[in-house]
């Protein structure tokens, strides 16, 4: 018979990851509320602040948000006046996402959020590197390390 400890919920590494993600998103909420973003919207904006004027397909790949999840986020960001979605002149089938002036200005308001989260989490720089390496390894092992 299998070890019963191996089947306890709180001993499962994946459950620990799941609950940690929930805790992180809860911790982001008070940091993001003043700038009017949810965590998934913030992820999209972070990606666009790194590289603007990308296709929806590229944005999906970079954020790992699939189209059914990304589309409503983009619609909401466009309603807020932070992004524009336009058809690619060379290929009308492709939508290109660009930041508006308001979207670029929001980056200044969000500039300190990553540092504030690092303080909130309380990991050393080395622990952050190890955690990132472990998470990336898990993603690659599961075939989702886009």
Backbone as CSV, one residue per row, in Angstrom:
resi,resn,N_x,N_y,N_z,CA_x,CA_y,CA_z,C_x,C_y,C_z
1,UNK,0.851,-1.189,0.000,0.000,0.000,0.000,0.887,1.240,0.000
2,UNK,0.452,2.256,-0.725,1.209,3.505,-0.836,1.243,4.230,0.503
3,UNK,2.257,5.011,0.664,2.438,5.815,1.869,1.285,6.812,1.999
4,UNK,0.482,6.738,3.082,-0.657,7.648,3.214,-0.235,9.115,3.338
5,UNK,0.967,9.369,3.826,1.444,10.750,3.948,1.573,11.386,2.563
6,UNK,1.961,10.581,1.584,2.142,11.097,0.223,0.824,11.566,-0.390
7,UNK,-0.312,11.214,0.217,-1.607,11.580,-0.327,-2.315,12.655,0.498
8,UNK,-1.629,13.189,1.495,-2.239,14.260,2.288,-2.126,15.579,1.530
9,UNK,-3.224,16.314,1.506,-3.319,17.551,0.736,-2.167,18.513,1.038
10,UNK,-1.927,18.785,2.296,-0.936,19.799,2.661,0.503,19.334,2.490
11,UNK,0.695,18.081,2.132,2.037,17.587,1.834,2.336,17.606,0.339
12,UNK,1.366,17.986,-0.469,1.532,18.005,-1.916,2.259,19.277,-2.357
13,UNK,3.393,19.168,-3.030,4.093,20.368,-3.515,3.219,21.229,-4.430
14,UNK,2.406,20.595,-5.260,1.555,21.370,-6.164,0.501,22.168,-5.398
15,UNK,0.026,21.640,-4.292,-0.925,22.395,-3.473,-0.217,23.582,-2.831
16,UNK,1.018,23.386,-2.414,1.795,24.494,-1.850,1.989,25.592,-2.897
17,UNK,2.281,25.206,-4.140,2.417,26.193,-5.213,1.091,26.915,-5.469
18,UNK,0.022,26.154,-5.523,-1.306,26.718,-5.775,-1.679,27.750,-4.706
19,UNK,-1.513,27.399,-3.461,-1.882,28.320,-2.390,-0.928,29.510,-2.316
20,UNK,0.321,29.299,-2.725,1.272,30.406,-2.761,0.878,31.411,-3.841
21,UNK,0.479,30.921,-5.001,0.026,31.815,-6.070,-1.174,32.629,-5.597
22,UNK,-2.101,31.996,-4.919,-3.260,32.719,-4.388,-2.822,33.800,-3.401
23,UNK,-1.891,33.464,-2.523,-1.401,34.430,-1.533,-0.692,35.601,-2.217
24,UNK,0.077,35.307,-3.240,0.785,36.365,-3.971,-0.224,37.299,-4.635
25,UNK,-1.237,36.729,-5.265,-2.237,37.579,-5.914,-2.987,38.428,-4.897
26,UNK,-3.261,37.879,-3.720,-3.897,38.676,-2.660,-2.973,39.800,-2.204
27,UNK,-1.679,39.526,-2.118,-0.707,40.546,-1.684,-0.571,41.650,-2.732
28,UNK,-0.727,41.321,-3.987,-0.648,42.326,-5.047,-1.850,43.265,-5.034
29,UNK,-2.991,42.768,-4.605,-4.239,43.534,-4.708,-4.122,44.950,-4.145
30,UNK,-3.657,45.146,-2.901,-3.577,46.533,-2.398,-2.521,47.380,-3.110
31,UNK,-1.548,46.748,-3.748,-0.543,47.496,-4.501,-1.089,47.935,-5.861
32,UNK,-1.978,47.114,-6.427,-2.507,47.388,-7.761,-3.789,48.214,-7.754
33,UNK,-4.551,48.157,-6.657,-5.812,48.909,-6.597,-5.618,50.400,-6.872
34,UNK,-4.586,51.048,-6.302,-4.420,52.481,-6.572,-4.189,52.828,-8.046
35,UNK,-3.659,51.886,-8.817,-3.447,52.158,-10.242,-4.536,51.514,-11.102
36,UNK,-5.521,50.913,-10.455,-6.705,50.408,-11.154,-6.504,49.159,-11.978
37,UNK,-5.568,48.290,-11.569,-5.317,47.062,-12.319,-5.546,45.828,-11.464
38,UNK,-5.974,44.760,-12.113,-5.984,43.444,-11.490,-4.620,42.809,-11.757
39,UNK,-4.333,41.697,-11.112,-3.036,41.061,-11.349,-2.868,40.618,-12.805
40,UNK,-3.852,39.948,-13.426,-3.664,39.586,-14.841,-3.476,40.810,-15.755
41,UNK,-4.173,41.894,-15.473,-3.977,43.120,-16.247,-2.555,43.663,-16.041
42,UNK,-2.063,43.586,-14.828,-0.707,44.034,-14.514,0.321,43.207,-15.287
43,UNK,0.104,41.899,-15.371,1.012,41.020,-16.118,1.074,41.462,-17.580
44,UNK,-0.083,41.751,-18.165,-0.125,42.207,-19.561,0.601,43.544,-19.702
45,UNK,0.352,44.457,-18.779,1.006,45.765,-18.852,2.520,45.635,-18.669
46,UNK,2.959,44.791,-17.756,4.403,44.576,-17.591,5.026,44.117,-18.906
47,UNK,4.357,43.191,-19.578,4.863,42.693,-20.848,4.920,43.810,-21.888
48,UNK,3.885,44.629,-21.949,3.863,45.727,-22.917,4.871,46.819,-22.571
49,UNK,5.126,47.036,-21.295,6.148,48.011,-20.918,7.539,47.534,-21.344
50,UNK,7.721,46.229,-21.392,8.987,45.674,-21.876,9.100,45.818,-23.390
51,UNK,8.004,45.509,-24.081,8.003,45.568,-25.549,6.598,45.891,-26.019
52,UNK,6.464,47.046,-26.599,5.189,47.574,-27.071,4.981,47.207,-28.544
53,UNK,3.746,47.269,-28.997,3.451,47.049,-30.408,3.595,45.604,-30.834
54,UNK,3.081,44.692,-30.018,3.198,43.261,-30.309,1.846,42.694,-30.717
55,UNK,1.892,41.593,-31.433,0.649,40.925,-31.816,0.019,40.278,-30.587
56,UNK,-1.266,40.009,-30.682,-1.969,39.321,-29.599,-1.356,37.937,-29.387
57,UNK,-0.965,37.281,-30.486,-0.349,35.958,-30.382,0.961,36.048,-29.597
58,UNK,1.784,37.047,-29.915,3.050,37.237,-29.200,2.804,37.575,-27.729
59,UNK,1.837,38.426,-27.474,1.507,38.794,-26.092,1.030,37.574,-25.315
60,UNK,0.238,36.736,-25.950,-0.220,35.498,-25.326,0.964,34.601,-24.975
61,UNK,1.889,34.482,-25.903,3.077,33.657,-25.666,3.919,34.220,-24.519
62,UNK,4.106,35.518,-24.510,4.967,36.145,-23.499,4.357,36.095,-22.102
63,UNK,3.036,36.200,-22.009,2.379,36.219,-20.704,1.866,34.848,-20.273
64,UNK,1.885,33.899,-21.168,1.312,32.560,-21.007,-0.196,32.597,-20.729
65,UNK,-0.845,33.677,-21.127,-2.304,33.770,-21.020,-2.889,33.340,-22.359
66,UNK,-3.766,32.333,-22.341,-4.356,31.891,-23.590,-5.418,32.884,-24.056
67,UNK,-5.805,32.757,-25.305,-6.707,33.721,-25.933,-8.025,33.921,-25.175
68,UNK,-8.698,32.856,-24.707,-9.950,33.086,-23.978,-9.766,33.913,-22.697
69,UNK,-8.585,33.864,-22.105,-8.335,34.677,-20.914,-7.797,36.058,-21.292
70,UNK,-6.971,36.118,-22.321,-6.326,37.368,-22.711,-7.300,38.354,-23.342
71,UNK,-8.204,37.886,-24.165,-9.116,38.780,-24.885,-9.914,39.695,-23.951
72,UNK,-10.570,39.186,-22.899,-11.304,40.103,-22.023,-10.387,41.065,-21.261
73,UNK,-9.172,40.629,-20.963,-8.212,41.517,-20.294,-7.864,42.678,-21.230
74,UNK,-7.606,42.366,-22.490,-7.269,43.406,-23.462,-8.444,44.362,-23.673
75,UNK,-9.654,43.815,-23.734,-10.836,44.668,-23.889,-10.947,45.636,-22.718
76,UNK,-10.733,45.132,-21.522,-10.842,45.980,-20.322,-9.751,47.055,-20.303
77,UNK,-8.525,46.667,-20.666,-7.424,47.644,-20.708,-7.690,48.707,-21.773
78,UNK,-8.313,48.301,-22.874,-8.656,49.265,-23.917,-9.761,50.205,-23.423
79,UNK,-10.751,49.668,-22.709,-11.813,50.510,-22.149,-11.249,51.526,-21.171
80,UNK,-10.200,51.146,-20.462,-9.552,52.060,-19.513,-8.653,53.076,-20.212
81,UNK,-8.483,52.923,-21.520,-7.667,53.855,-22.281,-6.172,53.611,-22.163
82,UNK,-5.781,52.389,-21.750,-4.363,52.096,-21.531,-3.683,51.472,-22.743
83,UNK,-4.472,50.834,-23.594,-3.923,50.192,-24.794,-4.828,50.472,-25.982
84,UNK,-4.284,50.218,-27.159,-5.076,50.234,-28.390,-4.824,48.909,-29.098
85,UNK,-5.880,48.390,-29.711,-5.751,47.177,-30.530,-6.095,47.568,-31.955
86,UNK,-5.146,47.330,-32.857,-5.357,47.687,-34.256,-4.973,46.512,-35.140
87,UNK,-5.524,46.484,-36.325,-5.191,45.448,-37.298,-3.819,45.744,-37.892
88,UNK,-3.045,44.707,-38.097,-1.739,44.818,-38.736,-1.960,45.178,-40.201
89,UNK,-1.307,46.232,-40.661,-1.485,46.688,-42.046,-1.059,45.621,-43.050
90,UNK,-0.025,44.868,-42.729,0.478,43.839,-43.640,-0.361,42.564,-43.610
91,UNK,-1.040,42.312,-42.489,-1.847,41.103,-42.347,-3.059,41.425,-41.479
92,UNK,-4.173,41.698,-42.134,-5.403,42.119,-41.450,-5.901,41.123,-40.403
93,UNK,-5.451,39.873,-40.491,-5.896,38.867,-39.521,-5.262,39.077,-38.150
94,UNK,-4.146,39.780,-38.109,-3.399,39.963,-36.860,-3.773,41.258,-36.170
95,UNK,-4.020,41.157,-34.865,-4.247,42.335,-34.034,-2.934,42.708,-33.366
96,UNK,-2.630,43.989,-33.354,-1.430,44.496,-32.707,-1.860,45.313,-31.488
97,UNK,-1.174,45.086,-30.376,-1.492,45.787,-29.132,-0.399,46.812,-28.865
98,UNK,-0.824,48.067,-28.679,0.128,49.139,-28.372,-0.353,49.909,-27.156
99,UNK,0.600,50.457,-26.443,0.286,51.296,-25.298,-0.178,52.670,-25.768
100,UNK,-1.116,53.237,-25.047,-1.493,54.632,-25.261,-0.589,55.484,-24.371
101,UNK,-0.726,56.783,-24.487,0.035,57.671,-23.590,-0.317,57.378,-22.130
102,UNK,-1.604,57.138,-21.873,-2.024,56.817,-20.503,-1.388,55.506,-20.039
103,UNK,-1.271,54.541,-20.939,-0.637,53.268,-20.600,0.840,53.438,-20.287
104,UNK,1.513,54.291,-21.058,2.927,54.560,-20.785,3.082,55.314,-19.462
105,UNK,2.190,56.264,-19.215,2.256,57.054,-17.975,2.022,56.172,-16.750
106,UNK,1.187,55.153,-16.903,0.896,54.259,-15.777,2.147,53.535,-15.302
107,UNK,3.092,53.321,-16.197,4.334,52.640,-15.810,5.051,53.401,-14.693
108,UNK,5.014,54.718,-14.756,5.650,55.515,-13.687,4.968,55.257,-12.340
109,UNK,3.648,55.143,-12.360,2.899,54.899,-11.119,3.132,53.489,-10.577
110,UNK,3.481,52.564,-11.468,3.669,51.165,-11.070,5.132,50.810,-10.837
111,UNK,6.021,51.768,-11.026,7.460,51.498,-11.019,7.943,50.791,-9.751
112,UNK,7.420,51.159,-8.597,7.932,50.601,-7.341,7.229,49.316,-6.899
113,UNK,6.243,48.848,-7.637,5.487,47.665,-7.222,6.363,46.417,-7.118
114,UNK,7.232,46.107,-8.088,8.070,44.912,-7.920,8.936,44.961,-6.656
115,UNK,9.531,46.086,-6.376,10.372,46.199,-5.175,9.531,46.063,-3.904
116,UNK,8.333,46.618,-3.918,7.456,46.494,-2.750,7.049,45.037,-2.528
117,UNK,6.813,44.294,-3.620,6.466,42.874,-3.476,7.650,42.070,-2.953
118,UNK,8.851,42.385,-3.404,10.037,41.687,-2.911,10.145,41.889,-1.403
119,UNK,9.909,43.099,-0.944,9.944,43.363,0.505,8.841,42.596,1.223
120,UNK,7.671,42.566,0.617,6.519,41.859,1.205,6.807,40.365,1.367
121,UNK,7.405,39.774,0.339,7.687,38.340,0.354,8.834,38.021,1.303
122,UNK,9.840,38.874,1.330,10.928,38.699,2.280,11.975,37.663,1.909
123,UNK,12.102,37.325,0.625,13.123,36.370,0.203,14.435,37.103,-0.088
124,UNK,15.518,36.440,0.195,16.824,36.985,-0.176,16.957,36.928,-1.700
125,UNK,17.945,37.648,-2.233,18.170,37.610,-3.684,18.482,36.188,-4.143
126,UNK,19.266,35.471,-3.352,19.606,34.092,-3.713,18.360,33.207,-3.698
127,UNK,17.508,33.348,-2.668,16.275,32.566,-2.615,15.357,32.893,-3.795
128,UNK,15.332,34.155,-4.212,14.534,34.537,-5.374,15.044,33.841,-6.634
129,UNK,16.358,33.802,-6.804,16.942,33.132,-7.973,16.631,31.633,-7.950
130,UNK,16.738,31.014,-6.770,16.457,29.579,-6.643,14.977,29.316,-6.941
131,UNK,14.097,30.129,-6.376,12.657,29.960,-6.616,12.345,30.111,-8.104
132,UNK,12.913,31.119,-8.730,12.682,31.332,-10.162,13.172,30.137,-10.970
133,UNK,14.351,29.650,-10.641,14.923,28.496,-11.345,14.036,27.258,-11.166
134,UNK,13.551,27.028,-9.942,12.676,25.878,-9.689,11.359,25.998,-10.463
135,UNK,10.741,27.166,-10.404,9.464,27.357,-11.105,9.638,27.201,-12.610
136,UNK,10.710,27.768,-13.150,10.976,27.644,-14.583,11.209,26.182,-14.953
137,UNK,11.921,25.467,-14.119,12.160,24.040,-14.363,10.878,23.232,-14.369
138,UNK,9.981,23.542,-13.436,8.690,22.850,-13.381,7.894,23.150,-14.647
139,UNK,7.864,24.426,-15.054,7.138,24.802,-16.270,7.678,24.049,-17.486
140,UNK,8.984,23.979,-17.605,9.593,23.291,-18.742,9.308,21.793,-18.696
141,UNK,9.365,21.202,-17.508,9.072,19.775,-17.371,7.640,19.453,-17.773
142,UNK,6.744,20.382,-17.492,5.329,20.165,-17.810,4.974,20.636,-19.211
143,UNK,5.954,21.149,-19.933,5.724,21.548,-21.313,5.050,22.894,-21.479
144,UNK,5.048,23.707,-20.436,4.411,25.027,-20.571,5.403,26.154,-20.346
145,UNK,6.667,25.874,-20.459,7.674,26.919,-20.279,7.881,27.703,-21.555
146,UNK,6.820,28.345,-22.010,6.836,29.067,-23.281,7.975,30.005,-23.268
